[in-house]
Amino acid sequence: MKIKNKIFSIISISLLILITAIIAILGLPCLALPREYTAKLINFWSKIMLSFFKNFDGLDWDVQGINNIPNGPFVVASKHQSVWDTIFFTAFFSDAAMVLKRIIILIPFYGLHAIKAKMIWLDRKGHSKALKKLIKQGENCKKEKRPIVIFPEGTRSRVGQKNKYKPGVTALYKFLNIPCIPVALNSGVYWETKGLKRNKGKIIVKFMEPIEPGLSRDEFEKKLETVIENETEILVESAIN
């Protein structure tokens, strides 16, 4: 059974890479067109991926709290437990500005599309300079009313684990003066945190009530972390039990 599952996993991953490569290559002409075309390509690719996971792997999803998403610009601060999370947000939002590590630029073809779509690049080693650049890019997204999606921990965390929340999300909240929507999820129960192994099931993504502008740094950080971690724990426990 283990050998069969391993073979299935290899086939699945190979198909994912193939589909991604085909879409990325066929979409190269979009790089010569306005940014919106590349954003649509990434949104299309992400939806294809989610459909693949659902139909090939039996990995479904459910979104809760959609009514908590406001009109206008806002920041989405989400728990991050697997690769699935990034794909979900670029599928759910038609033109999401994902805050990504600079290393993503090096991914063949995809990196070019991400640059063209004006994703937000964050250099962890840049410290204050990196935050200033983050805010500047965030201001451009605010003007274009694009949702900004950031993973406050800066990296994936295993089920039951909490990494230190980075200052990027606070900088966006304070300097852009827009609502921040905490998001909890339990993708780590079904998708290996540091890999591509997947299990059948239904991932829950929950958008909580927006944290409106005006809180102090300490108040915001405490509320954001408490809301995300508490709700994530509930979603994980409900999935395991």
QUIWOBEL-V663638 format. One record per pair of residues at least 24 apart in sequence whose C-alpha atoms are under 7 Angstrom apart, sorted by sequence separation. I is the first residue (numbers start at 1). J is the second residue. D is the distance in whole Angstrom. If there is no record, write none. Layout:
I|J|D, I|J|D
This chain:
183|207|5, 182|207|6, 183|208|6, 181|207|7, 182|208|5, 181|208|6, 181|209|6, 182|210|7, 159|188|6, 181|210|4, 158|188|6, 159|189|7, 180|210|5, 181|211|6, 179|210|6, 180|211|5, 179|211|6, 180|212|7, 179|212|5, 138|172|7, 178|212|7, 179|213|6, 158|193|6, 178|213|6, 135|171|7, 157|193|7, 177|213|5, 131|168|6, 135|172|6, 139|176|6, 156|193|6, 173|213|7, 46|87|5, 46|88|7, 182|224|6, 46|90|6, 47|91|5, 184|228|5, 46|91|5, 182|227|7, 183|228|6, 182|228|6, 186|232|6, 43|90|6, 170|217|7, 184|231|6, 185|232|6, 189|236|7, 42|90|7, 43|91|5, 184|232|5, 97|146|6, 186|235|6, 96|146|6, 97|147|6, 98|148|6, 99|149|6, 185|235|7, 186|236|5, 43|94|6, 95|146|6, 96|147|5, 97|148|5, 98|149|5, 99|150|5, 170|221|7, 96|148|6, 97|149|6, 98|150|6, 96|149|7, 40|94|7, 39|95|6, 73|142|5, 80|151|6, 73|145|5, 75|147|6, 76|148|6, 77|149|6, 78|150|6, 79|151|6, 72|145|6, 73|146|6, 74|147|5, 75|148|5, 76|149|5, 77|150|5, 78|151|5, 73|147|6, 74|148|6, 75|149|6, 76|150|6, 77|151|6, 78|152|7, 82|156|6, 38|113|6, 77|152|6, 80|155|7, 81|156|5, 80|156|5, 81|157|5, 80|157|6, 81|158|6, 38|116|7, 39|117|5, 38|117|6, 35|116|6, 31|113|7, 35|117|5, 25|109|7, 24|109|6, 31|116|6, 24|110|6, 77|180|7, 74|178|5, 75|179|6, 76|180|6, 77|181|6, 78|182|6, 79|183|6, 73|178|7, 74|179|5, 75|180|5, 76|181|5, 77|182|5, 78|183|4, 79|184|6, 82|187|6, 74|180|6, 75|181|6, 76|182|6, 77|183|6, 78|184|6, 79|185|6, 81|187|6, 82|188|6, 76|183|7, 81|188|5, 82|191|6, 82|192|7, 82|193|5, 81|193|5, 82|194|7, 68|207|6, 59|199|7, 62|202|7, 68|208|6, 59|200|5, 60|201|6, 61|202|5, 62|203|6, 63|204|6, 64|205|6, 65|206|6, 66|207|6, 68|209|5, 58|200|5, 59|201|5, 60|202|4, 61|203|4, 62|204|5, 63|205|5, 64|206|5, 65|207|5, 68|210|7, 57|200|6, 58|201|7, 59|202|6, 60|203|6, 61|204|6, 62|205|6, 63|206|6, 64|207|6, 65|208|6, 79|228|7, 9|197|7
